[in-house]
Amino acid sequence: MLDELQSLLAQFKALTSEISKENAVSTSNWTDYLERGIKLCEALPNLESISPEQSTQLAEIENIAVGLWNQSVALKTKGMVSVIANAKIRHIAFWMLEFCGQRFENETSLRRQIMMGLKTGRAWLDGNIPDFADKVLSKSEKCIQRLQKLVIDKKAASGGTESVEKEKLEVEQDLFTLLCYWAETYVALSRAEDALEQMLKAKQLLPKFPKEASFLSMLCYNTGVELYQHKLYAEAAVWLRESYELGKGQKSIGPKNQARTLRLLSNVYLEHQPEENLQNALNAISLANTEHCHPAGVFLKLKILLLQNAADNIVKRACEELLTIQELTVDLSLHTMQLVNQHNRTELMPWLIEELLKRFEHSPDIDKLLVTNTEVLLSSSMKKQAKEFVEYCITAHHTGRPLELSVKKRFHVLFWEQAASAFEAEDFEEALQWYNYSLSLYTKADIGDLNLAKLHRNRANCFIATHQLDQPNFKETPCPQQGLGKSILRVAIRKKFKAAPDIPK
């Protein structure tokens, strides 16, 4: 064993010398040395008994480990290493120190090992390598157990002085941190039950560390998010409920974070057996809105009420609640309209559209609302109301509230779709009306637009189909593409030709 320790000592000296060289971080071999160091740590033997000569060598290895650890701190502080490289350096230093710590049970040495072990485990978690975090935390747990035994023995010998009680509390604080890190590790390793067990053990220690409740609450929330993203809804619900309970009364958590947790919990219920969990989802989101009223929360409540097929007056109250929130955006309003429309609440739609137009009358994004309103009315088979609204938009466009180019394009596409559908059904008057709406959005500045040529050709076909061959609008409006308007009319009359509508670009 002595020869083996001498060999290990020589290898560690050589590796740490290469790792610690000035500007070594920038060399291509530096990461190879780190990998070799980790493999060397894994090959360390168990020491059952230690001779004086071995103790001397272990002390030398311990000094090397402490020096390497200090270097890792300096490199991290200067931002010279990646998260993974930092974890590797710390791993080597901790592993060496823990190996040397077997030579005697010393409180100072154990506390240092625990500190280094917890920081190394955290580094591996930050680097998203939970396997190594698990290994380090296992060794850290043994260190904590050994230190706990020493403190308990001291307490028994001294009768429990204030200083010993303080030491005992410090060890339990480290245990709390270890349990939290282990819970996070097990989640990353897809060991949800083990993670929950560690979290509950940490929760049992909270009466001694009440200030840590907010930390544990955020841990539970982050875990709930991760489980939700992996579609483990039943497990996510457990962690989110724990997060909310732990966050109660915690100023650092606050109502906004509590509401966020409950909103996610409500979504989890909707994703997991929604038929059975609709009421749970509604309870969670109602509580969230009580904690902090946020547009997303009221929207989710509205969604749940519609899924429950609630009465129109209840749905209307939820819409009214949403409209009163200052943070409400046009985009969320559009989603609200679409949601209500999807659930065939046609009697509510005119009222909701009117209220939203009032709410965003002076918003720069109102154009989005105008075109979506039109789409919703048409999809609800409220064609008369849609036409009235379109005429209102066109009038506004020409009298001081011009539509944005992107919104105009959406309107053109929408009008042409309606016209093409009517043309296909041989309702040529209807088709012509929608084409005329499209034409009304053009100005003299658009005279070179190729879609305008297509629009005139489509209108010409409608005139032919309705035997309106001498329409002034058709004759007088110039066609920008080689004067094709009149020539198409002549060919169509001569050949009795009915063309399909052109499609806008």
PyMOL commands that set and color helices and strands:
alter all, ss='L'
color gray80, all
select helices_A, chain A and resi 2-20+24-26+30-42+52-78+83-103+107-126+130-158+162-188+192-204+206-208+210-229+233-247+254-271+274-291+295-307+312-323+330-342+349-359+366-379+383-398+405-424+428-440+444-446+450-465+472-476+484-495
alter helices_A, ss='H'
color red, helices_A
deselect
rebuild
show_as cartoon
